[in-house]
Amino acid sequence: MNSRPGRLGVGIVGAGRVGAVLASALRATGHAVVGASGASEETRERIEVLLPNVPVLDVRDVVERSELVLLTVPDDVLGDLVAGLARLGAFQPGQLVVHTAGRYGVDVLAPARARGAIPLAIHPAMTFTGTSVDLSRMDGLPFAVTADPPVLPIAQALVVELGGEPIVLPEEARPLYHAALAHGANHLVTLTSQAMRVLTAAGVSDAGTLLTPLLSAALDGALRGGEVTLTGPVARGDSGTVAEHLTALAGIVAADPALVDVPETYVALARATVQRALAGRRISEPAATRLLDVLDPVTDPATDHEVESGGPEVVRTVAQLRQRRESWNEPVAVVMTMGALHEGHLELVRVARTLAPRVIVTIFVNPLQFGAGEDLAAYPRTLDADVEALGREGVDLVFAPPESEMYPDGAPQVTMTAGHMGEVLEGADRPGHFDGMLTVVAKLLHLTRADIAMFGQKDAQQLALVRRMVSDQNIPVRIEAVPIVREPDGLAMSSRNAYLDEAERTAALVLSQAVAAGAQAAADGGTVDDVLAAAQRILDERDRDLVRPSYLELVDEHTMTAWGERHPGGRSPSRALLVVAARVGATRLIDNAVVSWPLQEEAR
Ligand code: AMP
């Protein structure tokens, strides 16, 4: 024990970096270090350097010999250690038992307290090197201090004795305190090293030198002024720049997969920064929404697919799309979809692949083409599954933009107008639908600069309107139509089929059966009237509780004008389109069939 009065005999259990330094500081103020435990070579060396002549003892001996026990073991072994020592009867009444684990208060020392010891928790807000350098850092160093109220002054005095500044924390605040320190200090190291690795990837030879003034100023500013000092693209609401960053970061990950942690960290921190900038009223809500859209984690599957499974690359921003598109010189086909992909969509993709060496699929639920009360919000969105399916089809690029990328200023002011052809049939039931559809198709044609654009015959009026727009507006693209893909029982595939319950699914078959019956009537030599009557007969057999027809018409497939009762001159056309629409339950479904008359009919 200690020969000098008023001084304590100090024992250290686990003379790691913190323990050895604290003990050394206590020794410097006149206390005696009576023993230290520590099995590793490194610990023994540290004891020799920082605590010369202190005997290395086993744990129990250290505890039994000391008036002040410093438990400086890793946080996760502390509880078991204390319980074990208590079972051995190592603690004594009045003994000061001090631990330095950040996340615990004194409850973890309950077994020692039960033996009459005085439990204290101190935690220096500092990382230690385990060398004498740390001793000079101790001056004024904040220490979190937790203790039972009557003995709190002892813990505070101990910290003052070490040269530190006690900051009292209640038991329950310790985990949060520790989380804050780890988040701030440890993650700052991760963040800084990421910035250095990216700079190195960019060819900067001394990233540390380059970053030092900027990061030092940022840290200094943040510590003094909080978020007021925030600068950069997020604080300016500059989503375009953020998008460029993401593209660039995705690019370096492609070149060096070891950097894969960087983009996700960037996204996470940028999202948090957006929230803080919004809370501090530094950016507006629309600006925040635009930023968050760019940062939407749906980009992650994109990176994953690209890096891990070799699936298609998924891009979310116009800038990323442009960049990819510009890297291709060969012809490009585009398949525009609203997602929730099924075999019908995939057939378009397959045909596209036979027509062009590069295939882009766009997935965008275009709000402009949904009317009030339609299913915009409920429309099925299954991006992960879609991307996976497109990967199997060998698609090169998926463009899945958020709304804010397509319409950064809200609804566009200058739009396409479908004209009369957009006001009949579907257009009569869905005012504005085709204007919205054409507006987004035009945008996507411009963005993808596709040579070929694929459209399904299923949406025949859409197909006719797109052809008309391309012709009227001289858009340099070839439109290719793909026949309707059907379920084995004939139902035309549609993303909206997912809405149907079993009874509706069965009832919905009248649509395909009606147009098939009409087509058969023409093949059998029937007139226009016969065709319509054959189709109507099937519709009349519908389940009237579930199916509400909207229209059944025979139209010109290019103009969507009805053939009327008789073709002028009393002849049947050689070819027309039989179109039908109905609400099945709450779900609006459409179908059609090409109706062609045998040649002799024309000659008749
Ligand atoms: P959507 O996702 O419904 O906008 O459809 C995207 C494209 O796929 C459009 O050109 C549709 O005409 C086409 N499409 C949808 N369903 C089918 C189908 N059953 N058969 C052929 N093409 C389809």
Boltz pocket constraint, residues with backbone or C-beta under 6 A from the ligand:
constraints:
  - pocket:
      binder: B
      contacts: [[A, 336], [A, 337], [A, 338], [A, 339], [A, 344], [A, 345], [A, 347], [A, 348], [A, 454], [A, 455], [A, 456], [A, 457], [A, 458], [A, 459], [A, 482], [A, 483], [A, 484], [A, 485], [A, 486], [A, 492], [A, 493], [A, 494], [A, 495]]
      max_distance: 6.0
